Amino acid sequence: MKWAAWHCLLAASLLWQNTEALTLHRRELPAVVSLDIKRKDVSDPVARDRVRRKRDKTVSQALDNEETLYFCNITLGTPRQSLRLVLDTGSSDLWCNAANSTLCESSSDPCSASGSYNPDKSSTYNFVSSDFNISYADGTGAAGDYVTDTLHIGGATIKDFQFGVGYYSGSSEGVLGIGYPSNEVQVGRLGKSSYPNLPQAMVKNGLIRSNAYSLWLNDLSASTGSILFGGVNKAKYHGELQTLPVQPVNGGYSELLIALTAVSIKSDSDSQNYTSDALPAAVLLDSGSSLTYLPNSIVEEIYNNLGVVYESSSGVGFVKCSLAESSVKLSYTFSSPTINVGIDELVIDAGDIRFRNGDRACIFGIAPAGSSTAVLGDTFLRSAYVVYDLANNEISLANTNFNSTDDDIVEIGTGDDAVPGATNVANPVTSVVADGSGARIGGPTGGVFTDLPSATSSGAAAPAGPTGFPAHLAFGAAAIGYVLAA
């Protein structure tokens, strides 16, 4: 199975210092990090999911997007060593493979595309500890050292930046985690204090004013997208931003979870609300997940309505590719704001796979979460403009403005209720149980990675197959008479 993937333009506003709440200031010449894009076909993403201050300066950096994952090009060390890392709002550590790891030194050279880090070749490297150990829900992960070195991201430089180096790894792709520092490996696994990860390090170094950023991925066929650290681009969304509280986990904030209160399906002539005891549900906004994973009962209703065939061995649904031509939308409501996702954003080319009647089969962008935390991945995030305000523990949402070529960038500073034009949602749902103990599909768990690396491993995190979902059923198959061809 093949996957159309693309390298994505990413912009990041590198601004002032402060970790307090938000205010926004319009810049005459805002500093941004502009990241180039390309597009090419790569392998199946499903397996990987399983697994300024006012300165007149613009800095550029390349960004790739493959497998509908969003990759950022950075350099580490002195002299610089180039790496390509998965941009991930669902985790918090930057980690990369060591050049002399068993994985990278294998004959298939799996680390060649994303690069690796050699501390012996950097004059600015310093060892911190041997505490780095991250594991994922499918048993893959990486283990090695925490170190510090000089990080270059676009034209910005951060000295003595802490990150993980995997000497033992089951993944050829490193990760640039930008979530809460409290979700770092050394905090969750060892109970140690957090260190400044990338957004917090930008604040500490005076590059931005607040630990906040906004994300615009654009549509499924787009060759551009952007992330603004310390800024909001008002030209990239429709309407106004509406602000929701992040859901705490065990009394604290470690995951970017918000309360999903309703899911509905709409067409030109009809609409239907899905009713489920699973709602409201805490859902994770995760750029590191290609697909969206919802509670099983909701997925079953969606599959039945749309004729989705569930293929148990891959844990994913398939639909007729022609479904992308319909006017159907799925709507996600979060107390008040509703994000609409067109069906064309959910019907994903799977290469030359067909149903037995000869119709082309495409991957459907929603899969069952099983017993894991529900995740709103890239098949949702492309339709939303999201402001992640980690300083205030808030998320602001609006429907995205697809393919906008305009910019209206305002800087995020400090102060309360400060996102321009944003409205705090009245009486948002806050009673959702956000259980941090449940494994996240494709996400880091509290376990320890112990397996030696596999020379054939790829992808930063392959998800475990869903549990509690009726794997023997092909939802919708009875109505349309479709089964996947062997």
Beta strands, then each sheet from edge to edge (+ up, - down):
strand 1: 2-6
strand 2: 11-13
strand 3: 24-26
strand 4: 32-36
strand 5: 39-43
strand 6: 59-66
strand 7: 69-76
strand 8: 81-88
strand 9: 94-97
strand 10: 126-136
strand 11: 141-153
strand 12: 156-169
strand 13: 174-177
strand 14: 212-216
strand 15: 226-229
strand 16: 231-233
strand 17: 237-245
strand 18: 257-260
strand 19: 262-266
strand 20: 271-274
strand 21: 281-285
strand 22: 292-294
strand 23: 309-311
strand 24: 316-320
strand 25: 329-333
strand 26: 338-342
strand 27: 347-348
strand 28: 361-364
strand 29: 366-368
strand 30: 374-376
strand 31: 384-389
strand 32: 394-400
strand 33: 409-412
strand 34: 423-424
strand 35: 444-445
sheet 1: 1+ 5-
sheet 2: 2+ 4- 6- 7+ 8- 13- 9+ 12+ 11- 10+ 35-
sheet 3: 3+ 33- 16+
sheet 4: 15+ 14- 31+ 32- 17+ 34+
sheet 5: 18+ 21- 30-
sheet 6: 20+ 19- 25+ 26-
sheet 7: 22+ 29+
sheet 8: 23+ 24- 28+ 27-
end
